[in-house]
Amino acid sequence: MKITTKILMSAFLIAGTLISSDLKAQTMPMSSNGLGFKIGIGAGAGIVRDSSPFSYGLGADVRLQLDLAPAVALTASGGYTRLMAKEASPFADYDFIPAVGGVKVFPIKRMYITGLLGAGFAIQEGSKTSFIFGGGTGYEWNNGLELSVRYEGYQQDGTSTTYQPVNGQYALRLGYNFKM
C-alpha cells in the first residue's frame, strides 16, 4: 500500500506543477464542420478492490478522441496495464493490453463524465481475455493537459488462471492531448 500511496502522491504533485505553471500550448477548438480530433498519451495508477488478489495497478495508454459536438466525444484507446499481485497471493502479476472504446460527455465546459467498454488481451499463458467496463470523470485544460479518475472493472472466463469473480481498479490518469 505504501507504493500505491507514493505513486498517487507523485501523480498529484506532477499534475499540480503542470497545472500551476504557465504552459503555452495550442487550444483545441472545433473545426468548421463541428468535428475535432485529438490524440493523447497518458499514464495511470490505481488501487484495486479489497477482495482482489492484486494490490495495485499501473498502466500507460494512447487515446484517440473524436469531438462530435462541443459536448460529446467518442474515444478509443489502447495501451498496457499491469496489476501487481499481493505478496501472499497464489496469483502472479496480471499483464494485459486493453483495447477500449468510450463516450465523453461534457456537462460543464471542460469537465467530462465518461463510460467505457472493451477487452483486455492477457499476456500470460493460461490467462483469458477480460471484458472491461467502467466510467469516471475528468477535466481537460486548454493547454492539452487532462486529469481523470475512473473505475475499471474486469470480468473473465472462469477457466482463466487469473480468474476472480470481482476484479477491478480505481485509477487516476494524467495525460496530454495533441490537436490533430
N, C-alpha and C positions, 0 to 999 in steps of 0.2 A: 504494500500500500504506500510505502514511503516513496517508491519510484514513481508511482502514478501521481502523487501529490507534487513531486518535483517537476514532472513533465507538464502538468496542468499549470502550475505557477510560472514555469518558463514561457509557456504559450501566452498567458495573460500579460507577462512582462514585455514580451516581444510585440504583442498587439498594442499595448499601451504606448510603447515607444514609437511605433509606426504611426499610430493614430495622432499622437500629440505632436509629432514632427511636422514640418511644413513641406510635405511631399507635393511635387508639381507633376502630376501625370494627367493624361488626357481624360476628359469627361466622356461619358458614354451615352450620347443622345441617340434617339431612334432615327433611323434613316427616313427619307421622304416617303417611302411606301409603308411606314409603320413597323418594319421589321428591323431588329438589331441582332448582331451575332457577336458572341464573346467566347473566348477560350480562357480557361482558368487553370491554375495549378494550386494544389493545397496539400497540407499535412494535418494530421489529426491524431488525437489521443483520446482514449475512452476508458471508462470503468465499466465492468460487467455486472450483471445481476448477481445477487448473493448466492443463488443456487447453482451458479455456473462453476465448472471445474477450472475456469480461467480466471486470472487475476486482473489483467488489463489488456488493452488493445492499442496498437499503433498502426498507422497507415498513411499512404500518400495517394493522390489521385490527379487525374486530368479531367476537367469538366468542360463540356460544350454547352452553351446556353443560347437558345434562340428566343429573342424577345418578340412575342406575337403582338403585344399591345403594351402600353405603358404599365399595366398592372398584371400581366400574365406572361410567363415564360416557360418553355419546355427545356429540360436538361437531360443530358446523357453523360455518364461518367464511367471511368474505368481506372483501375489502379492496383494497389497491393495492400492487403490487410493481414496483420498477424495478431492473433490472440495468444497471449502468454499463459501457459499452464501454471497453476499453483504448484508449489514445491511438493506437496504431499499428494498431488493428483496422479492417478494412473494414466492420464492423458498426456500426450505430447503437445507442443505448441501447434496451433491450427493456423496454417497459412492458406490464403485463398486470394483469387483475383476477382474482385467484384465488378460486375457489369450492371449498371443501374440506370433506369430512366425515371424522370420525375416531372413534377409541375411545381412552379413557384408562383405564388400569388402575393402581390404587394398591396396590402390594405392601407398602409401608411407610407407614402413616398418611397423610401429605400429599404424599409423594413419588410421582410417577407416571411411567409409560412410556406412550408414545402411538404410534399408527400413523395415517397419513392417506392419503387418495386424493381426487382431484378433477380440476378442469380450470382452466387459466389462459387466460382470454379475452384475446387480444392486442389492443392498441390501434392499433399501427402498420399502415399499409396494407401488404399483402403478407405479414404475419406470420400464422401459423396458430395455432389453439388448441393449447395444450400439455396433455398428460396429466401430472398432478402426483402424485407418490408420495413417501413418506418416513416418518420416525419420529424419535423423540427421547425426552428425559427432562426432567423439571422438578419444581418444588416450588410448592405453593400454601400461603401463610401464612393464619392465621386472620383477619388483618385485610383479606384480599382481594387482596393483592399476589401476583403469580405471576412466576416467572423460569424460562425453559426454554431448552434448546438442541436443535436438530434438524438433520437432513439433509433437504433437499427437492430431489428430482430432477425434471427436466423432459424429457419426450420429445415431440418434434414431428414433424409430417409433413415429409418430405424436401423438399417444394416451398416450405416457409416461407422467407422472406427472412432469418430469424434462425436457421435450422436448424443444429444441431450434434449429432453423434451422441451425445455425452455432455455433459450440461449439468446444473448444479445448484449449490446453495449450502449451506454450513454456517452456520446462523443462530442468533443469540441474540435472544430475545424477552423484553421486560419488559412486563407487563400488570397490569391491575387488574380484579377481578371484583366485580360487584354482585349481591347476592342478590335474587331476584325473588319 
